């Protein structure tokens, strides 16, 4: 593919955002928030870190913030962002992520994500697990993550 065409394709993909895998079509509405497609990836064993991905759109006129999540299957759930240092991707814990009025926060492989530590069970494809998202204004919102195969979604480790 010519270099220009490849660049245009990449820009199109970035603009559209990564598509969630099949089988994670949930839609949750809570106040002014619309939460789509909570999904995760299978893990090999209890104790292995697990991920949580979803998108959150703020349809309101006031800013919102995602403060984190509590998941029964994890000893601790963190908010991570991924930054690139050349070819090296580094994860960093953050206290919260903003969702501006009319904006969408997307947690996806290669970007921001929920990181579940000290998991109590292996996650099998086709399974589900519950978490409570915590928002600065909306408060707690219960969601259920659909577990996809380990390599599902965009090609990024986490
Ligand atoms: Cu992480």
Backbone and ligand atoms as CSV (ligand in chain L), in Angstrom:
chain,resi,resn,atom,element,x,y,z
A,1,UNK,N,N,0.861,-1.198,0.000
A,1,UNK,CA,C,0.000,0.000,0.000
A,1,UNK,C,C,0.893,1.243,0.000
A,2,UNK,N,N,0.597,2.245,-0.845
A,2,UNK,CA,C,1.405,3.478,-0.836
A,2,UNK,C,C,1.379,4.122,0.534
A,3,UNK,N,N,2.454,4.817,0.851
A,3,UNK,CA,C,2.596,5.389,2.187
A,3,UNK,C,C,1.441,6.341,2.537
A,4,UNK,N,N,1.046,7.191,1.565
A,4,UNK,CA,C,-0.019,8.165,1.852
A,4,UNK,C,C,-1.337,7.455,2.166
A,5,UNK,N,N,-1.635,6.410,1.394
A,5,UNK,CA,C,-2.892,5.679,1.598
A,5,UNK,C,C,-2.885,5.011,2.970
A,6,UNK,N,N,-1.734,4.477,3.358
A,6,UNK,CA,C,-1.634,3.824,4.663
A,6,UNK,C,C,-1.881,4.847,5.774
A,7,UNK,N,N,-1.262,6.026,5.631
A,7,UNK,CA,C,-1.447,7.077,6.635
A,7,UNK,C,C,-2.912,7.467,6.731
A,8,UNK,N,N,-3.580,7.590,5.584
A,8,UNK,CA,C,-4.998,7.963,5.586
A,8,UNK,C,C,-5.829,6.883,6.272
A,9,UNK,N,N,-5.493,5.617,6.014
A,9,UNK,CA,C,-6.232,4.517,6.641
A,9,UNK,C,C,-6.067,4.552,8.153
A,10,UNK,N,N,-4.831,4.784,8.589
A,10,UNK,CA,C,-4.579,4.849,10.030
A,10,UNK,C,C,-5.357,5.989,10.666
A,11,UNK,N,N,-5.386,7.153,9.990
A,11,UNK,CA,C,-6.124,8.294,10.536
A,11,UNK,C,C,-7.602,7.973,10.649
A,12,UNK,N,N,-8.127,7.283,9.639
A,12,UNK,CA,C,-9.544,6.908,9.670
A,12,UNK,C,C,-9.822,5.996,10.855
A,13,UNK,N,N,-8.930,5.027,11.068
A,13,UNK,CA,C,-9.118,4.091,12.174
A,13,UNK,C,C,-9.079,4.822,13.510
A,14,UNK,N,N,-8.119,5.759,13.645
A,14,UNK,CA,C,-7.998,6.493,14.902
A,14,UNK,C,C,-9.230,7.346,15.148
A,15,UNK,N,N,-9.757,7.962,14.088
A,15,UNK,CA,C,-10.917,8.840,14.244
A,15,UNK,C,C,-12.136,8.038,14.678
A,16,UNK,N,N,-12.280,6.830,14.109
A,16,UNK,CA,C,-13.461,6.025,14.421
A,16,UNK,C,C,-13.335,5.357,15.782
A,17,UNK,N,N,-12.116,5.192,16.261
A,17,UNK,CA,C,-11.912,4.488,17.518
A,17,UNK,C,C,-11.946,2.992,17.274
A,18,UNK,N,N,-11.312,2.237,18.142
A,18,UNK,CA,C,-11.285,0.790,17.947
A,18,UNK,C,C,-12.654,0.185,18.177
A,19,UNK,N,N,-13.056,-0.723,17.302
A,19,UNK,CA,C,-14.358,-1.373,17.469
A,19,UNK,C,C,-14.239,-2.450,18.534
A,20,UNK,N,N,-15.212,-2.541,19.433
A,20,UNK,CA,C,-15.177,-3.623,20.421
A,20,UNK,C,C,-15.454,-4.948,19.737
A,21,UNK,N,N,-14.957,-6.051,20.300
A,21,UNK,CA,C,-15.238,-7.355,19.709
A,21,UNK,C,C,-16.727,-7.687,19.772
A,22,UNK,N,N,-17.121,-8.673,18.987
A,22,UNK,CA,C,-18.511,-9.126,19.014
A,22,UNK,C,C,-18.857,-9.682,20.396
A,23,UNK,N,N,-20.130,-9.646,20.744
A,23,UNK,CA,C,-20.568,-10.254,21.986
A,23,UNK,C,C,-20.480,-9.326,23.179
A,24,UNK,N,N,-20.200,-8.041,22.957
A,24,UNK,CA,C,-20.108,-7.111,24.082
A,24,UNK,C,C,-20.925,-5.862,23.747
A,25,UNK,N,N,-22.197,-6.077,23.370
A,25,UNK,CA,C,-23.008,-4.991,22.816
A,25,UNK,C,C,-23.804,-4.242,23.868
A,26,UNK,N,N,-23.483,-4.421,25.140
A,26,UNK,CA,C,-24.309,-3.822,26.184
A,26,UNK,C,C,-24.334,-2.306,26.089
A,27,UNK,N,N,-25.464,-1.736,26.501
A,27,UNK,CA,C,-25.626,-0.284,26.574
A,27,UNK,C,C,-26.270,0.022,27.923
A,28,UNK,N,N,-25.612,0.853,28.725
A,28,UNK,CA,C,-26.111,1.212,30.051
A,28,UNK,C,C,-26.293,2.725,30.087
A,29,UNK,N,N,-27.472,3.185,30.507
A,29,UNK,CA,C,-27.679,4.625,30.669
A,29,UNK,C,C,-27.803,4.929,32.147
A,30,UNK,N,N,-27.086,5.962,32.587
A,30,UNK,CA,C,-27.138,6.400,33.983
A,30,UNK,C,C,-27.070,7.912,33.988
A,31,UNK,N,N,-28.190,8.550,34.294
A,31,UNK,CA,C,-28.227,10.010,34.252
A,31,UNK,C,C,-27.871,10.493,32.868
A,32,UNK,N,N,-26.844,11.345,32.790
A,32,UNK,CA,C,-26.414,11.897,31.492
A,32,UNK,C,C,-25.343,11.039,30.826
A,33,UNK,N,N,-25.041,9.886,31.408
A,33,UNK,CA,C,-23.975,9.039,30.866
A,33,UNK,C,C,-24.539,7.867,30.069
A,34,UNK,N,N,-23.922,7.597,28.928
A,34,UNK,CA,C,-24.243,6.410,28.133
A,34,UNK,C,C,-22.979,5.568,28.056
A,35,UNK,N,N,-23.062,4.354,28.591
A,35,UNK,CA,C,-21.913,3.461,28.687
A,35,UNK,C,C,-22.128,2.315,27.707
A,36,UNK,N,N,-21.133,2.105,26.840
A,36,UNK,CA,C,-21.261,1.093,25.794
A,36,UNK,C,C,-20.175,0.036,25.916
A,37,UNK,N,N,-20.562,-1.203,25.615
A,37,UNK,CA,C,-19.642,-2.310,25.345
A,37,UNK,C,C,-18.601,-2.565,26.431
A,38,UNK,N,N,-18.972,-2.774,27.674
A,38,UNK,CA,C,-17.929,-3.183,28.631
A,38,UNK,C,C,-17.411,-4.580,28.276
A,39,UNK,N,N,-16.112,-4.691,28.039
A,39,UNK,CA,C,-15.545,-5.997,27.681
A,39,UNK,C,C,-14.158,-6.157,28.277
A,40,UNK,N,N,-13.726,-7.415,28.309
A,40,UNK,CA,C,-12.441,-7.751,28.896
A,40,UNK,C,C,-11.806,-8.862,28.068
A,41,UNK,N,N,-10.626,-9.266,28.486
A,41,UNK,CA,C,-9.927,-10.353,27.800
A,41,UNK,C,C,-9.699,-11.505,28.761
A,42,UNK,N,N,-9.736,-12.713,28.216
A,42,UNK,CA,C,-9.521,-13.912,29.025
A,42,UNK,C,C,-8.130,-13.892,29.650
A,43,UNK,N,N,-8.025,-14.487,30.833
A,43,UNK,CA,C,-6.730,-14.644,31.498
A,43,UNK,C,C,-6.496,-16.118,31.813
A,44,UNK,N,N,-5.233,-16.465,32.078
A,44,UNK,CA,C,-4.861,-17.874,32.224
A,44,UNK,C,C,-5.106,-18.402,33.631
A,45,UNK,N,N,-5.025,-17.520,34.629
A,45,UNK,CA,C,-5.054,-18.027,36.004
A,45,UNK,C,C,-5.504,-16.935,36.966
A,46,UNK,N,N,-5.999,-17.361,38.123
A,46,UNK,CA,C,-6.266,-16.409,39.202
A,46,UNK,C,C,-4.970,-15.692,39.555
A,47,UNK,N,N,-5.064,-14.431,39.916
A,47,UNK,CA,C,-3.882,-13.652,40.258
A,47,UNK,C,C,-3.323,-12.869,39.087
A,48,UNK,N,N,-3.620,-13.307,37.854
A,48,UNK,CA,C,-3.128,-12.585,36.679
A,48,UNK,C,C,-3.864,-11.258,36.541
A,49,UNK,N,N,-3.170,-10.194,36.141
A,49,UNK,CA,C,-3.871,-8.938,35.920
A,49,UNK,C,C,-4.878,-9.074,34.785
A,50,UNK,N,N,-6.020,-8.412,34.930
A,50,UNK,CA,C,-7.059,-8.431,33.901
A,50,UNK,C,C,-7.374,-6.992,33.508
A,51,UNK,N,N,-8.027,-6.834,32.359
A,51,UNK,CA,C,-8.306,-5.501,31.831
A,51,UNK,C,C,-9.803,-5.261,31.737
A,52,UNK,N,N,-10.192,-3.998,31.724
A,52,UNK,CA,C,-11.576,-3.606,31.490
A,52,UNK,C,C,-11.618,-2.471,30.485
A,53,UNK,N,N,-12.446,-2.652,29.437
A,53,UNK,CA,C,-12.579,-1.654,28.375
A,53,UNK,C,C,-14.051,-1.298,28.206
A,54,UNK,N,N,-14.325,-0.061,27.809
A,54,UNK,CA,C,-15.682,0.385,27.537
A,54,UNK,C,C,-15.609,1.819,27.039
A,55,UNK,N,N,-16.740,2.360,26.597
A,55,UNK,CA,C,-16.768,3.785,26.282
A,55,UNK,C,C,-17.877,4.440,27.083
A,56,UNK,N,N,-17.641,5.695,27.468
A,56,UNK,CA,C,-18.581,6.455,28.288
A,56,UNK,C,C,-18.788,7.805,27.622
A,57,UNK,N,N,-20.024,8.085,27.222
A,57,UNK,CA,C,-20.343,9.369,26.613
A,57,UNK,C,C,-21.114,10.226,27.609
A,58,UNK,N,N,-20.706,11.468,27.725
A,58,UNK,CA,C,-21.369,12.445,28.595
A,58,UNK,C,C,-22.314,13.287,27.742
A,59,UNK,N,N,-23.622,13.019,27.842
A,59,UNK,CA,C,-24.598,13.757,27.041
A,59,UNK,C,C,-25.051,15.030,27.740
A,60,UNK,N,N,-24.524,15.295,28.924
A,60,UNK,CA,C,-24.947,16.458,29.688
A,60,UNK,C,C,-24.142,17.707,29.361
A,61,UNK,N,N,-24.438,18.790,30.087
A,61,UNK,CA,C,-23.772,20.071,29.867
A,61,UNK,C,C,-22.650,20.311,30.873
A,62,UNK,N,N,-22.511,19.431,31.856
A,62,UNK,CA,C,-21.486,19.600,32.895
A,62,UNK,C,C,-20.396,18.550,32.737
A,63,UNK,N,N,-19.158,18.909,33.087
A,63,UNK,CA,C,-18.090,17.921,33.000
A,63,UNK,C,C,-18.284,16.795,34.009
A,64,UNK,N,N,-17.815,15.617,33.661
A,64,UNK,CA,C,-17.869,14.441,34.543
A,64,UNK,C,C,-16.466,13.856,34.614
A,65,UNK,N,N,-16.212,13.066,35.656
A,65,UNK,CA,C,-14.928,12.369,35.767
A,65,UNK,C,C,-15.164,10.929,36.193
A,66,UNK,N,N,-14.448,10.015,35.555
A,66,UNK,CA,C,-14.410,8.626,36.015
A,66,UNK,C,C,-13.325,8.526,37.074
A,67,UNK,N,N,-13.728,8.122,38.284
A,67,UNK,CA,C,-12.786,8.070,39.411
A,67,UNK,C,C,-12.168,6.689,39.594
A,68,UNK,N,N,-12.805,5.671,39.009
A,68,UNK,CA,C,-12.270,4.321,39.171
A,68,UNK,C,C,-13.398,3.319,39.166
A,69,UNK,N,N,-13.091,2.113,39.636
A,69,UNK,CA,C,-14.074,1.033,39.648
A,69,UNK,C,C,-13.763,0.081,40.788
A,70,UNK,N,N,-14.782,-0.593,41.234
A,70,UNK,CA,C,-14.630,-1.673,42.212
A,70,UNK,C,C,-15.174,-2.946,41.572
A,71,UNK,N,N,-14.362,-3.994,41.567
A,71,UNK,CA,C,-14.755,-5.260,40.956
A,71,UNK,C,C,-14.575,-6.360,41.991
A,72,UNK,N,N,-15.638,-7.161,42.188
A,72,UNK,CA,C,-15.591,-8.199,43.220
A,72,UNK,C,C,-14.494,-9.228,42.937
A,73,UNK,N,N,-14.158,-9.441,41.657
A,73,UNK,CA,C,-13.165,-10.476,41.331
A,73,UNK,C,C,-11.730,-9.980,41.463
A,74,UNK,N,N,-11.546,-8.711,41.849
A,74,UNK,CA,C,-10.186,-8.158,41.930
A,74,UNK,C,C,-9.927,-7.569,43.309
A,75,UNK,N,N,-8.709,-7.787,43.823
A,75,UNK,CA,C,-8.339,-7.182,45.089
A,75,UNK,C,C,-8.253,-5.674,44.979
A,76,UNK,N,N,-7.838,-5.202,43.807
A,76,UNK,CA,C,-7.719,-3.766,43.568
A,76,UNK,C,C,-7.923,-3.505,42.084
A,77,UNK,N,N,-8.687,-2.457,41.763
A,77,UNK,CA,C,-8.877,-2.061,40.369
A,77,UNK,C,C,-8.347,-0.649,40.186
A,78,UNK,N,N,-7.462,-0.477,39.207
A,78,UNK,CA,C,-6.814,0.810,38.987
A,78,UNK,C,C,-7.213,1.385,37.636
A,79,UNK,N,N,-7.096,2.705,37.526
A,79,UNK,CA,C,-7.233,3.388,36.237
A,79,UNK,C,C,-5.832,3.569,35.671
A,80,UNK,N,N,-5.605,3.078,34.468
A,80,UNK,CA,C,-4.290,3.219,33.831
A,80,UNK,C,C,-4.415,3.998,32.522
A,81,UNK,N,N,-3.392,4.798,32.233
A,81,UNK,CA,C,-3.242,5.339,30.881
A,81,UNK,C,C,-1.973,4.743,30.291
A,82,UNK,N,N,-1.916,4.695,28.978
A,82,UNK,CA,C,-0.727,4.196,28.284
A,82,UNK,C,C,-0.096,5.351,27.527
A,83,UNK,N,N,1.181,5.574,27.766
A,83,UNK,CA,C,1.906,6.599,27.003
A,83,UNK,C,C,2.990,5.905,26.196
A,84,UNK,N,N,3.333,6.500,25.055
A,84,UNK,CA,C,4.342,5.901,24.176
A,84,UNK,C,C,5.635,6.676,24.272
A,85,UNK,N,N,6.715,5.923,24.475
A,85,UNK,CA,C,8.045,6.500,24.477
A,85,UNK,C,C,8.783,5.807,23.329
A,86,UNK,N,N,8.663,6.378,22.124
A,86,UNK,CA,C,9.155,5.673,20.950
A,86,UNK,C,C,8.351,4.411,20.749
A,87,UNK,N,N,9.026,3.269,20.680
A,87,UNK,CA,C,8.332,2.008,20.459
A,87,UNK,C,C,7.852,1.388,21.770
A,88,UNK,N,N,8.232,1.984,22.895
A,88,UNK,CA,C,7.928,1.394,24.193
A,88,UNK,C,C,6.644,2.015,24.755
A,89,UNK,N,N,5.683,1.163,25.117
A,89,UNK,CA,C,4.453,1.643,25.743
A,89,UNK,C,C,4.575,1.478,27.255
A,90,UNK,N,N,4.226,2.527,27.976
A,90,UNK,CA,C,4.303,2.466,29.435
A,90,UNK,C,C,2.929,2.746,30.040
A,91,UNK,N,N,2.543,1.951,31.042
A,91,UNK,CA,C,1.279,2.172,31.740
A,91,UNK,C,C,1.538,3.001,32.991
A,92,UNK,N,N,0.582,3.863,33.278
A,92,UNK,CA,C,0.727,4.745,34.431
A,92,UNK,C,C,-0.637,4.817,35.127
A,93,UNK,N,N,-0.646,4.749,36.447
A,93,UNK,CA,C,-1.901,4.875,37.190
A,93,UNK,C,C,-2.297,6.350,37.285
A,94,UNK,N,N,-3.582,6.620,37.118
A,94,UNK,CA,C,-4.093,7.987,37.260
A,94,UNK,C,C,-5.267,7.983,38.239
A,95,UNK,N,N,-5.514,9.146,38.865
A,95,UNK,CA,C,-6.580,9.257,39.864
A,95,UNK,C,C,-7.964,9.315,39.231
A,96,UNK,N,N,-8.047,9.890,38.033
A,96,UNK,CA,C,-9.348,10.023,37.382
A,96,UNK,C,C,-9.129,10.346,35.908
A,97,UNK,N,N,-10.202,10.187,35.130
A,97,UNK,CA,C,-10.158,10.525,33.701
A,97,UNK,C,C,-11.359,11.407,33.389
A,98,UNK,N,N,-11.146,12.521,32.665
A,98,UNK,CA,C,-12.236,13.461,32.392
A,98,UNK,C,C,-13.143,12.984,31.259
A,99,UNK,N,N,-14.423,13.347,31.374
A,99,UNK,CA,C,-15.397,13.129,30.291
A,99,UNK,C,C,-16.093,14.467,30.083
A,100,UNK,N,N,-15.615,15.274,29.129
A,100,UNK,CA,C,-16.175,16.621,28.948
A,100,UNK,C,C,-17.607,16.557,28.424
A,101,UNK,N,N,-18.375,17.633,28.597
A,101,UNK,CA,C,-19.743,17.680,28.060
A,101,UNK,C,C,-19.732,17.369,26.561
A,102,UNK,N,N,-20.567,16.432,26.145
A,102,UNK,CA,C,-20.628,16.048,24.743
A,102,UNK,C,C,-19.487,15.152,24.317
A,103,UNK,N,N,-18.602,14.822,25.219
A,103,UNK,CA,C,-17.418,14.032,24.866
A,103,UNK,C,C,-17.578,12.569,25.245
A,104,UNK,N,N,-16.673,11.753,24.712
A,104,UNK,CA,C,-16.659,10.322,24.997
A,104,UNK,C,C,-15.283,9.916,25.504
A,105,UNK,N,N,-15.264,9.225,26.621
A,105,UNK,CA,C,-14.043,8.608,27.135
A,105,UNK,C,C,-14.039,7.155,26.685
A,106,UNK,N,N,-13.013,6.773,25.936
A,106,UNK,CA,C,-12.914,5.390,25.459
A,106,UNK,C,C,-11.746,4.696,26.134
A,107,UNK,N,N,-12.045,3.610,26.823
A,107,UNK,CA,C,-11.002,2.747,27.378
A,107,UNK,C,C,-10.841,1.586,26.402
A,108,UNK,N,N,-9.624,1.412,25.859
A,108,UNK,CA,C,-9.415,0.433,24.794
A,108,UNK,C,C,-7.970,-0.025,24.811
A,109,UNK,N,N,-7.690,-1.206,24.223
A,109,UNK,CA,C,-6.303,-1.686,24.164
A,109,UNK,C,C,-5.371,-0.639,23.561
A,110,UNK,N,N,-4.223,-0.436,24.183
A,110,UNK,CA,C,-3.258,0.552,23.712
A,110,UNK,C,C,-3.474,1.937,24.284
A,111,UNK,N,N,-4.566,2.123,25.035
A,111,UNK,CA,C,-4.861,3.427,25.615
A,111,UNK,C,C,-5.216,3.288,27.076
A,112,UNK,N,N,-6.124,4.150,27.526
A,112,UNK,CA,C,-6.557,4.062,28.915
A,112,UNK,C,C,-7.358,2.780,29.133
A,113,UNK,N,N,-7.282,2.244,30.345
A,113,UNK,CA,C,-8.002,0.999,30.645
A,113,UNK,C,C,-8.164,0.849,32.150
A,114,UNK,N,N,-9.088,-0.017,32.532
A,114,UNK,CA,C,-9.152,-0.466,33.920
A,114,UNK,C,C,-8.206,-1.644,34.056
A,115,UNK,N,N,-7.436,-1.655,35.153
A,115,UNK,CA,C,-6.479,-2.744,35.389
A,115,UNK,C,C,-6.879,-3.426,36.691
A,116,UNK,N,N,-7.283,-4.688,36.584
A,116,UNK,CA,C,-7.726,-5.453,37.754
A,116,UNK,C,C,-6.545,-6.250,38.293
A,117,UNK,N,N,-6.169,-5.959,39.540
A,117,UNK,CA,C,-5.032,-6.630,40.163
A,117,UNK,C,C,-5.538,-7.657,41.178
A,118,UNK,N,N,-4.685,-8.654,41.453
A,118,UNK,CA,C,-5.012,-9.665,42.458
A,118,UNK,C,C,-6.379,-10.293,42.184
A,119,UNK,N,N,-6.562,-10.758,40.953
A,119,UNK,CA,C,-7.847,-11.362,40.594
A,119,UNK,C,C,-8.031,-12.691,41.325
A,120,UNK,N,N,-9.283,-13.004,41.636
A,120,UNK,CA,C,-9.586,-14.207,42.418
A,120,UNK,C,C,-9.864,-15.415,41.539
A,121,UNK,N,N,-9.931,-15.212,40.216
A,121,UNK,CA,C,-10.251,-16.321,39.320
A,121,UNK,C,C,-9.693,-16.046,37.935
A,122,UNK,N,N,-9.466,-17.108,37.158
A,122,UNK,CA,C,-9.157,-16.952,35.737
A,122,UNK,C,C,-10.423,-16.484,35.024
A,123,UNK,N,N,-10.259,-15.680,33.974
A,123,UNK,CA,C,-11.393,-15.217,33.180
A,123,UNK,C,C,-11.472,-16.057,31.909
A,124,UNK,N,N,-12.597,-16.740,31.723
A,124,UNK,CA,C,-12.784,-17.604,30.556
A,124,UNK,C,C,-13.583,-16.862,29.490
A,125,UNK,N,N,-13.240,-17.068,28.209
A,125,UNK,CA,C,-14.013,-16.441,27.127
A,125,UNK,C,C,-15.490,-16.815,27.246
A,126,UNK,N,N,-16.367,-15.842,27.059
A,126,UNK,CA,C,-17.803,-16.069,27.184
A,126,UNK,C,C,-18.318,-15.787,28.582
A,127,UNK,N,N,-17.421,-15.639,29.543
A,127,UNK,CA,C,-17.837,-15.338,30.903
A,127,UNK,C,C,-18.144,-13.865,31.097
A,128,UNK,N,N,-18.635,-13.548,32.282
A,128,UNK,CA,C,-18.949,-12.156,32.618
A,128,UNK,C,C,-18.531,-11.886,34.047
A,129,UNK,N,N,-18.217,-10.630,34.341
A,129,UNK,CA,C,-17.990,-10.253,35.732
A,129,UNK,C,C,-18.514,-8.839,35.948
A,130,UNK,N,N,-18.909,-8.566,37.184
A,130,UNK,CA,C,-19.549,-7.294,37.519
A,130,UNK,C,C,-18.542,-6.339,38.151
A,131,UNK,N,N,-18.690,-5.067,37.840
A,131,UNK,CA,C,-17.916,-4.005,38.493
A,131,UNK,C,C,-18.858,-2.838,38.750
A,132,UNK,N,N,-18.477,-1.997,39.686
A,132,UNK,CA,C,-19.182,-0.742,39.908
A,132,UNK,C,C,-18.239,0.391,39.536
A,133,UNK,N,N,-18.615,1.148,38.514
A,133,UNK,CA,C,-17.840,2.323,38.136
A,133,UNK,C,C,-18.162,3.448,39.107
A,134,UNK,N,N,-17.173,4.268,39.432
A,134,UNK,CA,C,-17.389,5.413,40.323
A,134,UNK,C,C,-17.153,6.713,39.559
A,135,UNK,N,N,-18.189,7.573,39.555
A,135,UNK,CA,C,-18.103,8.865,38.870
A,135,UNK,C,C,-18.199,10.000,39.885
A,136,UNK,N,N,-17.526,11.109,39.593
A,136,UNK,CA,C,-17.506,12.250,40.501
A,136,UNK,C,C,-18.905,12.806,40.735
A,137,UNK,N,N,-19.710,12.918,39.695
A,137,UNK,CA,C,-21.050,13.506,39.822
A,137,UNK,C,C,-22.134,12.443,39.863
A,138,UNK,N,N,-22.094,11.502,38.954
A,138,UNK,CA,C,-23.166,10.499,38.854
A,138,UNK,C,C,-23.113,9.486,39.998
A,139,UNK,N,N,-21.931,9.308,40.595
A,139,UNK,CA,C,-21.802,8.319,41.666
A,139,UNK,C,C,-21.577,6.927,41.102
A,140,UNK,N,N,-21.998,5.878,41.854
A,140,UNK,CA,C,-21.726,4.512,41.404
A,140,UNK,C,C,-22.666,4.059,40.297
A,141,UNK,N,N,-22.112,3.331,39.328
A,141,UNK,CA,C,-22.905,2.749,38.233
A,141,UNK,C,C,-22.433,1.314,38.021
A,142,UNK,N,N,-23.366,0.371,38.116
A,142,UNK,CA,C,-23.024,-1.046,37.954
A,142,UNK,C,C,-22.958,-1.407,36.474
A,143,UNK,N,N,-21.909,-2.126,36.096
A,143,UNK,CA,C,-21.773,-2.616,34.723
A,143,UNK,C,C,-21.292,-4.065,34.773
A,144,UNK,N,N,-21.477,-4.774,33.653
A,144,UNK,CA,C,-21.021,-6.157,33.560
A,144,UNK,C,C,-20.102,-6.269,32.349
A,145,UNK,N,N,-18.912,-6.798,32.563
A,145,UNK,CA,C,-17.930,-6.939,31.486
A,145,UNK,C,C,-18.061,-8.313,30.839
A,146,UNK,N,N,-18.082,-8.344,29.504
A,146,UNK,CA,C,-18.129,-9.596,28.740
A,146,UNK,C,C,-16.696,-10.003,28.408
A,147,UNK,N,N,-16.335,-11.224,28.781
A,147,UNK,CA,C,-14.958,-11.693,28.578
A,147,UNK,C,C,-14.806,-12.252,27.158
A,148,UNK,N,N,-13.856,-11.663,26.432
A,148,UNK,CA,C,-13.531,-12.090,25.067
A,148,UNK,C,C,-12.243,-12.917,25.101
A,149,UNK,N,N,-11.911,-13.595,23.989
A,149,UNK,CA,C,-10.642,-14.346,23.950
A,149,UNK,C,C,-9.448,-13.435,24.235
A,150,UNK,N,N,-8.346,-14.039,24.650
A,150,UNK,CA,C,-7.188,-13.259,25.116
A,150,UNK,C,C,-6.684,-12.266,24.076
A,151,UNK,N,N,-6.738,-12.612,22.794
A,151,UNK,CA,C,-6.191,-11.722,21.762
A,151,UNK,C,C,-7.221,-10.806,21.132
A,152,UNK,N,N,-8.442,-10.713,21.700
A,152,UNK,CA,C,-9.527,-9.971,21.074
A,152,UNK,C,C,-9.212,-8.483,20.985
A,153,UNK,N,N,-9.792,-7.858,19.965
A,153,UNK,CA,C,-9.712,-6.406,19.837
A,153,UNK,C,C,-8.423,-5.948,19.204
A,154,UNK,N,N,-8.167,-4.624,19.276
A,154,UNK,CA,C,-6.967,-4.052,18.666
A,154,UNK,C,C,-5.700,-4.709,19.206
A,155,UNK,N,N,-4.672,-4.800,18.363
A,155,UNK,CA,C,-3.431,-5.486,18.733
A,155,UNK,C,C,-2.608,-4.626,19.687
A,156,UNK,N,N,-2.861,-4.775,20.968
A,156,UNK,CA,C,-2.072,-4.099,21.990
A,156,UNK,C,C,-2.153,-4.979,23.227
A,157,UNK,N,N,-1.054,-5.078,23.974
A,157,UNK,CA,C,-1.082,-6.008,25.104
A,157,UNK,C,C,-2.115,-5.631,26.151
A,158,UNK,N,N,-2.283,-4.322,26.430
A,158,UNK,CA,C,-3.255,-3.926,27.450
A,158,UNK,C,C,-3.861,-2.577,27.115
L,1,CU,CU,CU,-2.582,-1.304,32.907
